[in-house]
Amino acid sequence: MMRVGFAGLGIMGRGMVKNLAAKGFPVRVWNRTASAAEGLGVKVEVAPTPKALAESADVVITCVADPAAVERVVFADDGVLAGARPGLRYVECSTVSPELARRTAQAFEAHGCAMIEAPVTGSKLGAERGTLLFMAGGPAALVAELEPLLLAMGTRVIHCGPNGQAALMKLVGNGLVSFMLEGLCEGLIVARKGGLSARTVLDVVAASGFASPYFTFKGDAIVRRDFDPHFSIDLLIKDQSLLLAEAADQHTPLPGLAAIREVFQAARAQGLGDEDIAAVVKSLERMAGLGEPSNEA
Ligand SMILES: NC(=O)c1ccc[n+]([C@@H]2O[C@H](COP(=O)([O-])OP(=O)(O)OC[C@H]3O[C@@H](n4cnc5c(N)ncnc54)[C@H](OP(=O)(O)O)[C@@H]3O)[C@@H](O)[C@H]2O)c1
């Protein structure tokens, strides 16, 4: 079994580590806030730095918030690269820019190591249940070599191309999620003001040709007013901004996404940044002059 070093014990990393440990991989972890390793519920060692993590592992997996966090984990004086010896494998599961994924891969190659990117979809429950979908980027042979490791945390790996292509795919996916969620919220609000119940809207959508498990999942959370974070508004804005920057570099206008990002930015300005992305409905309700549904006549 490969010795795994895992950096990042946030919503996603915790579930991924538990699945790796449950499937017998020896795992060492590092997290910026060390106390996150407490209460994981599985036996893992804690490394003092990402460098120490790399020194004792065959493969290092990172799943942290954003590009700045990856820069810290990989490129800092006590980062993964500082502890990387030739032959180390590195797997980037964080959602970052294609440019950072390519630059990180080049840095590992310069150290005689090899990297794939493997951003994920499936959110908190997918990480906990080991049902994530991995979008992989990098050399096909290396993706194939590391696939059994990824499948300890998920159910499918789709190879998207060289490093950078999976990052782009992941951002495209979160652009789509932005449209779906914002559209669902607008529909629920205009329906509510018109006297149509949210349950009726969701039942009809679920039975329709435009049904989606995503509408069912997030629609149900909105009806229950359950905004416990699976994926935070802060992180979705990060991904919208990365996709808009990528598009700007291509001279590709994304007018719809640009407008939708403003809706999420308004939610963040109202203090909802660390709530689940479904909480954007609260911001749209305020714009529409609506209170919490329970307070409505
Ligand atoms: N949640 C989802 O549904 C989902 C789905 C697919 C992909 N993703 C992506 O997966 C990644 C992790 O998401 P998450 O939901 O697990 O995020 P999260 O719960 O907010 O956790 C963020 C993690 O990043 C660490 N971190 C933040 N800034 C850092 C820095 N400057 N240096 C070092 N570590 C830093 C945090 O450490 P501390 O504990 O010290 O704060 C924590 O371990 C993100 O790129 C996200 O876009 C998330």
The ligand as an SDF file (V2000), in Angstrom:
LIG
                    3D

 48 52  0  0  0  0  0  0  0  0999 V2000
  -17.2140   21.3930   -0.3110 N   0  0  0  0  0  0  0  0  0  0  0  0
  -17.5040   20.9770   -1.5440 C   0  0  0  0  0  0  0  0  0  0  0  0
  -18.6680   20.6450   -1.8600 O   0  0  0  0  0  0  0  0  0  0  0  0
  -16.4460   20.8660   -2.6050 C   0  0  0  0  0  0  0  0  0  0  0  0
  -16.7220   20.0720   -3.7170 C   0  0  0  0  0  0  0  0  0  0  0  0
  -15.7460   19.9490   -4.7030 C   0  0  0  0  0  0  0  0  0  0  0  0
  -14.5430   20.6210   -4.5910 C   0  0  0  0  0  0  0  0  0  0  0  0
  -14.3050   21.4100   -3.5030 N   0  0  0  0  0  0  0  0  0  0  0  0
  -13.0040   22.0910   -3.4290 C   0  0  0  0  0  0  0  0  0  0  0  0
  -12.2140   21.3580   -2.4910 O   0  0  0  0  0  0  0  0  0  0  0  0
  -11.3460   22.2700   -1.7920 C   0  0  0  0  0  0  0  0  0  0  0  0
  -11.6140   22.1590   -0.2920 C   0  0  0  0  0  0  0  0  0  0  0  0
  -12.9810   22.5100   -0.0620 O   0  0  0  0  0  0  0  0  0  0  0  0
  -13.6750   22.3400    1.3840 P   0  0  0  0  0  0  0  0  0  0  0  0
  -15.1350   22.5060    1.1620 O   0  0  0  0  0  0  0  0  0  0  0  0
  -13.1410   21.1620    2.0690 O   0  0  0  0  0  0  0  0  0  0  0  0
  -13.1340   23.6750    2.0840 O   0  0  0  0  0  0  0  0  0  0  0  0
  -13.1540   24.0660    3.6340 P   0  0  0  0  0  0  0  0  0  0  0  0
  -14.0390   23.1960    4.4140 O   0  0  0  0  0  0  0  0  0  0  0  0
  -13.3830   25.5450    3.6630 O   0  0  0  0  0  0  0  0  0  0  0  0
  -11.6480   23.7570    4.0930 O   0  0  0  0  0  0  0  0  0  0  0  0
  -10.5920   24.5090    3.5680 C   0  0  0  0  0  0  0  0  0  0  0  0
   -9.2770   23.8540    3.9030 C   0  0  0  0  0  0  0  0  0  0  0  0
   -8.2210   24.6610    3.3470 O   0  0  0  0  0  0  0  0  0  0  0  0
   -7.3420   25.0250    4.3980 C   0  0  0  0  0  0  0  0  0  0  0  0
   -6.7680   26.3380    4.1180 N   0  0  0  0  0  0  0  0  0  0  0  0
   -7.4250   27.4870    3.8170 C   0  0  0  0  0  0  0  0  0  0  0  0
   -6.5540   28.4870    3.6010 N   0  0  0  0  0  0  0  0  0  0  0  0
   -5.3170   27.9630    3.7870 C   0  0  0  0  0  0  0  0  0  0  0  0
   -4.0110   28.4960    3.6900 C   0  0  0  0  0  0  0  0  0  0  0  0
   -3.7790   29.7780    3.3660 N   0  0  0  0  0  0  0  0  0  0  0  0
   -2.9670   27.6710    3.9260 N   0  0  0  0  0  0  0  0  0  0  0  0
   -3.1790   26.3560    4.2320 C   0  0  0  0  0  0  0  0  0  0  0  0
   -4.3910   25.7920    4.3390 N   0  0  0  0  0  0  0  0  0  0  0  0
   -5.4510   26.5960    4.1110 C   0  0  0  0  0  0  0  0  0  0  0  0
   -8.1870   25.0280    5.6480 C   0  0  0  0  0  0  0  0  0  0  0  0
   -7.3780   24.9580    6.7890 O   0  0  0  0  0  0  0  0  0  0  0  0
   -7.9060   25.4820    8.2250 P   0  0  0  0  0  0  0  0  0  0  0  0
   -8.6440   24.3110    8.8320 O   0  0  0  0  0  0  0  0  0  0  0  0
   -6.6850   25.8550    8.9560 O   0  0  0  0  0  0  0  0  0  0  0  0
   -8.8240   26.6610    7.9560 O   0  0  0  0  0  0  0  0  0  0  0  0
   -9.0120   23.7660    5.4110 C   0  0  0  0  0  0  0  0  0  0  0  0
   -8.2640   22.6030    5.6720 O   0  0  0  0  0  0  0  0  0  0  0  0
  -11.6350   23.6580   -2.3630 C   0  0  0  0  0  0  0  0  0  0  0  0
  -10.7270   23.9460   -3.3950 O   0  0  0  0  0  0  0  0  0  0  0  0
  -13.0440   23.5250   -2.9160 C   0  0  0  0  0  0  0  0  0  0  0  0
  -13.3090   24.4640   -3.9360 O   0  0  0  0  0  0  0  0  0  0  0  0
  -15.2260   21.5320   -2.4960 C   0  0  0  0  0  0  0  0  0  0  0  0
  1  2  1  0
  2  3  2  0
  2  4  1  0
  4  5  1  0
  4 48  2  0
  5  6  2  0
  6  7  1  0
  7  8  2  0
  8  9  1  0
  8 48  1  0
  9 10  1  0
  9 46  1  0
 10 11  1  0
 11 12  1  0
 11 44  1  0
 12 13  1  0
 13 14  1  0
 14 15  2  0
 14 16  1  0
 14 17  1  0
 17 18  1  0
 18 19  2  0
 18 20  1  0
 18 21  1  0
 21 22  1  0
 22 23  1  0
 23 24  1  0
 23 42  1  0
 24 25  1  0
 25 26  1  0
 25 36  1  0
 26 27  1  0
 26 35  1  0
 27 28  2  0
 28 29  1  0
 29 30  1  0
 29 35  2  0
 30 31  1  0
 30 32  2  0
 32 33  1  0
 33 34  2  0
 34 35  1  0
 36 37  1  0
 36 42  1  0
 37 38  1  0
 38 39  2  0
 38 40  1  0
 38 41  1  0
 42 43  1  0
 44 45  1  0
 44 46  1  0
 46 47  1  0
M  CHG  2   8   1  16  -1
M  END
$$$$
